[in-house]
Amino acid sequence: MNYKFPLGRDAVSALLPHAPPALLVDRVLSFDGKSTHAQVDVSPEWDVFRGHFPDRPILPGVLMIEMVAQTGALIGVLGEMVTKGDFLAFTGIDKARFRLPIVPGDTLDLHAELLDVRRNIYRFKGMAVCNGARALTVEFLASPLTFDS
C-alpha cells in the first residue's frame, strides 16, 4: 500500500487498533521500510496530569515507552509485515533510559527502528526526542497478536 506522508491522526487511528485515550501517536512524518518517525503533542488536557504531579505535571515514562512502541508497531503495519487483522504487541522492554522530563505543551518526536525478526519476535530500538534532546532511549520486543472479530 502506498501512503502519502505525513499521516494525520485519522490515518494513524485506522492503522492501529488503539482508541483514545490509548492512541498516543498524533502523526507519522516518515517511514522507510525499517524505521518510522512520528510525533505526539503532549496535551495539558490529558487526565494523567491531574495526578502526576498536580503542582508540576510530568509525563509518566511508561506512556513515553508506549508512544515509542506504537511508533514501532506502525513499522509492522506500514511495511505489511503483519497480516490484516494482526498487530504487533509488546512482549518485552530493555534498556529504557529516561533523560528528560516531558511536560504539557511539549511535542515529542518518536523514532523506532526494526533491528531484526527471529521466530516471529520483532526487536526494535527507539527514542523520544524533545526540542532536539533525547528524552527516552529504549529497546523493545513485539510479536503478532491476532484480533478475532
Steps between C-alpha positions, in 0.01 A plus 500: 500500500626849422468775759548874464686643798440657739214281621260676737319373808212349299741292289691388811170402661415289194839323518519422873238314704521755783229752580522819705629541762737209422578619146805715567654573158368816335674478163755301301755716321695229319546128445785340305427129535706444818439818701223742582501862617181608675392782729272559793385829648496466879169658592447675834146356485611139550351353819835360608622853579232545767692255719856476361582747659231769549740781596765403245351273231743256339418239236541151651788307343280199433288715266812612314596134455149424370528789252826361363352148493203624294749662264673162468171320444437735210809354330328161496177644363647743247756244386228233468704267725191392688189362333173688504330454834831454682693756700845514655456485879761568768685195632797663671679820591877535538746779568242772567672823598314819583711808443262795500166580666219562254235754595165610358544701181809311384510328161682168492671366191470122517746276318489122467723270299452129431826324588409140417232232496556152640237231548221756468656731762575851376784692669499879492694793631334833550524842649295804584652842433379839626645825365800314361583323829446130569230443756493118475703221346363146509517159337189287484356178363164437336321211338186470286172484684183403317182690576204271447190669370 
